[in-house]
Amino acid sequence: MYSNIIKLDNINNKSLSEILNVWESAVKLTHDFLSEKDFISIFFQKEYTHPL
């Protein structure tokens, strides 16, 4: 189902910030049923945090 997902390794802070900004914008535009609290909860889950 998710065969197009690419794991990003060795990403720098600038690129990570840009990727997360795009992700945040896309989620907020397409998931209007999520509250800000839901969004923050999802954003800060362990699997979404980068080990930098």
VMD Tcl script that builds the backbone (N, CA, C; Angstrom):
set m [mol new atoms 156]
animate dup $m
set s [atomselect $m all]
$s set {name element resname resid chain x y z} {
  {N N MET 1 A 0.814 -1.206 0.000}
  {CA C MET 1 A 0.000 0.000 0.000}
  {C C MET 1 A 0.857 1.270 0.000}
  {N N TYR 2 A 1.952 1.257 0.736}
  {CA C TYR 2 A 2.798 2.434 0.848}
  {C C TYR 2 A 4.150 2.206 0.174}
  {N N SER 3 A 4.152 1.626 -0.979}
  {CA C SER 3 A 5.399 1.268 -1.637}
  {C C SER 3 A 6.185 2.472 -2.144}
  {N N ASN 4 A 5.586 3.650 -2.170}
  {CA C ASN 4 A 6.278 4.841 -2.660}
  {C C ASN 4 A 6.934 5.651 -1.550}
  {N N ILE 5 A 6.903 5.154 -0.330}
  {CA C ILE 5 A 7.523 5.871 0.783}
  {C C ILE 5 A 9.029 5.674 0.718}
  {N N ILE 6 A 9.745 6.769 0.850}
  {CA C ILE 6 A 11.207 6.746 0.811}
  {C C ILE 6 A 11.725 7.156 2.183}
  {N N LYS 7 A 12.616 6.362 2.734}
  {CA C LYS 7 A 13.239 6.702 4.012}
  {C C LYS 7 A 14.359 7.695 3.757}
  {N N LEU 8 A 14.335 8.784 4.500}
  {CA C LEU 8 A 15.358 9.816 4.347}
  {C C LEU 8 A 16.433 9.632 5.418}
  {N N ASP 9 A 17.629 9.365 4.981}
  {CA C ASP 9 A 18.770 9.230 5.884}
  {C C ASP 9 A 19.740 10.376 5.622}
  {N N ASN 10 A 20.502 10.714 6.613}
  {CA C ASN 10 A 21.544 11.742 6.473}
  {C C ASN 10 A 20.987 13.061 5.948}
  {N N ILE 11 A 19.911 13.526 6.546}
  {CA C ILE 11 A 19.285 14.771 6.123}
  {C C ILE 11 A 19.781 15.903 7.016}
  {N N ASN 12 A 20.032 17.054 6.422}
  {CA C ASN 12 A 20.525 18.174 7.227}
  {C C ASN 12 A 19.345 18.956 7.820}
  {N N ASN 13 A 19.641 19.810 8.778}
  {CA C ASN 13 A 18.598 20.548 9.491}
  {C C ASN 13 A 17.777 21.447 8.576}
  {N N LYS 14 A 18.405 22.091 7.601}
  {CA C LYS 14 A 17.683 22.978 6.682}
  {C C LYS 14 A 16.679 22.180 5.857}
  {N N SER 15 A 17.110 21.057 5.314}
  {CA C SER 15 A 16.219 20.215 4.519}
  {C C SER 15 A 15.096 19.651 5.376}
  {N N LEU 16 A 15.431 19.225 6.586}
  {CA C LEU 16 A 14.419 18.697 7.491}
  {C C LEU 16 A 13.354 19.751 7.775}
  {N N SER 17 A 13.775 20.953 8.041}
  {CA C SER 17 A 12.842 22.043 8.312}
  {C C SER 17 A 11.923 22.288 7.118}
  {N N GLU 18 A 12.485 22.290 5.927}
  {CA C GLU 18 A 11.683 22.506 4.717}
  {C C GLU 18 A 10.685 21.370 4.497}
  {N N ILE 19 A 11.125 20.138 4.707}
  {CA C ILE 19 A 10.244 18.983 4.545}
  {C C ILE 19 A 9.101 19.042 5.548}
  {N N LEU 20 A 9.420 19.357 6.792}
  {CA C LEU 20 A 8.380 19.428 7.823}
  {C C LEU 20 A 7.401 20.574 7.563}
  {N N ASN 21 A 7.871 21.672 7.012}
  {CA C ASN 21 A 6.968 22.770 6.659}
  {C C ASN 21 A 5.983 22.345 5.573}
  {N N VAL 22 A 6.466 21.619 4.578}
  {CA C VAL 22 A 5.590 21.115 3.511}
  {C C VAL 22 A 4.589 20.123 4.097}
  {N N TRP 23 A 5.076 19.205 4.921}
  {CA C TRP 23 A 4.204 18.213 5.549}
  {C C TRP 23 A 3.121 18.893 6.380}
  {N N GLU 24 A 3.527 19.852 7.204}
  {CA C GLU 24 A 2.576 20.556 8.063}
  {C C GLU 24 A 1.506 21.255 7.228}
  {N N SER 25 A 1.907 21.950 6.194}
  {CA C SER 25 A 0.952 22.647 5.326}
  {C C SER 25 A -0.013 21.672 4.671}
  {N N ALA 26 A 0.520 20.558 4.170}
  {CA C ALA 26 A -0.322 19.562 3.497}
  {C C ALA 26 A -1.333 18.948 4.460}
  {N N VAL 27 A -0.881 18.608 5.653}
  {CA C VAL 27 A -1.784 18.007 6.642}
  {C C VAL 27 A -2.873 18.997 7.032}
  {N N LYS 28 A -2.498 20.234 7.298}
  {CA C LYS 28 A -3.490 21.224 7.725}
  {C C LYS 28 A -4.502 21.540 6.622}
  {N N LEU 29 A -4.079 21.468 5.360}
  {CA C LEU 29 A -4.997 21.741 4.248}
  {C C LEU 29 A -5.913 20.567 3.927}
  {N N THR 30 A -5.452 19.362 4.189}
  {CA C THR 30 A -6.221 18.186 3.785}
  {C C THR 30 A -6.890 17.445 4.936}
  {N N HIS 31 A -6.590 17.811 6.150}
  {CA C HIS 31 A -7.141 17.127 7.321}
  {C C HIS 31 A -7.843 18.142 8.225}
  {N N ASP 32 A -8.843 18.802 7.686}
  {CA C ASP 32 A -9.519 19.860 8.437}
  {C C ASP 32 A -10.303 19.339 9.637}
  {N N PHE 33 A -10.437 18.026 9.758}
  {CA C PHE 33 A -11.113 17.426 10.902}
  {C C PHE 33 A -10.205 17.338 12.124}
  {N N LEU 34 A -8.900 17.585 11.948}
  {CA C LEU 34 A -7.973 17.545 13.073}
  {C C LEU 34 A -7.947 18.887 13.792}
  {N N SER 35 A -8.019 18.831 15.090}
  {CA C SER 35 A -7.861 20.051 15.879}
  {C C SER 35 A -6.373 20.377 15.974}
  {N N GLU 36 A -6.054 21.563 16.443}
  {CA C GLU 36 A -4.649 21.944 16.628}
  {C C GLU 36 A -3.996 20.997 17.643}
  {N N LYS 37 A -4.747 20.609 18.658}
  {CA C LYS 37 A -4.232 19.670 19.661}
  {C C LYS 37 A -3.921 18.320 19.019}
  {N N ASP 38 A -4.808 17.828 18.147}
  {CA C ASP 38 A -4.553 16.567 17.429}
  {C C ASP 38 A -3.289 16.676 16.589}
  {N N PHE 39 A -3.181 17.773 15.863}
  {CA C PHE 39 A -2.028 17.981 14.989}
  {C C PHE 39 A -0.728 17.959 15.792}
  {N N ILE 40 A -0.703 18.685 16.885}
  {CA C ILE 40 A 0.494 18.737 17.734}
  {C C ILE 40 A 0.825 17.357 18.274}
  {N N SER 41 A -0.196 16.617 18.668}
  {CA C SER 41 A 0.006 15.262 19.179}
  {C C SER 41 A 0.634 14.370 18.119}
  {N N ILE 42 A 0.143 14.440 16.894}
  {CA C ILE 42 A 0.687 13.640 15.792}
  {C C ILE 42 A 2.109 14.076 15.473}
  {N N PHE 43 A 2.315 15.378 15.393}
  {CA C PHE 43 A 3.610 15.925 15.015}
  {C C PHE 43 A 4.713 15.487 15.971}
  {N N PHE 44 A 4.391 15.408 17.243}
  {CA C PHE 44 A 5.412 15.105 18.238}
  {C C PHE 44 A 5.462 13.638 18.653}
  {N N GLN 45 A 4.790 12.759 17.909}
  {CA C GLN 45 A 4.936 11.328 18.170}
  {C C GLN 45 A 6.356 10.906 17.840}
  {N N LYS 46 A 6.822 9.894 18.512}
  {CA C LYS 46 A 8.218 9.449 18.361}
  {C C LYS 46 A 8.592 9.176 16.909}
  {N N GLU 47 A 7.715 8.520 16.141}
  {CA C GLU 47 A 8.101 8.161 14.778}
  {C C GLU 47 A 8.188 9.355 13.843}
  {N N TYR 48 A 7.692 10.509 14.226}
  {CA C TYR 48 A 7.780 11.693 13.389}
  {C C TYR 48 A 8.940 12.593 13.772}
  {N N THR 49 A 9.615 12.300 14.855}
  {CA C THR 49 A 10.727 13.151 15.268}
  {C C THR 49 A 12.015 12.656 14.649}
  {N N HIS 50 A 12.874 13.554 14.313}
  {CA C HIS 50 A 14.131 13.222 13.678}
  {C C HIS 50 A 15.209 13.121 14.744}
  {N N PRO 51 A 16.091 12.149 14.635}
  {CA C PRO 51 A 17.095 11.937 15.693}
  {C C PRO 51 A 18.264 12.903 15.673}
  {N N LEU 52 A 18.067 14.143 15.300}
  {CA C LEU 52 A 19.166 15.113 15.300}
  {C C LEU 52 A 19.340 15.730 16.667}
}
mol reanalyze $m
mol bondsrecalc $m
mol representation Tube
mol addrep $m
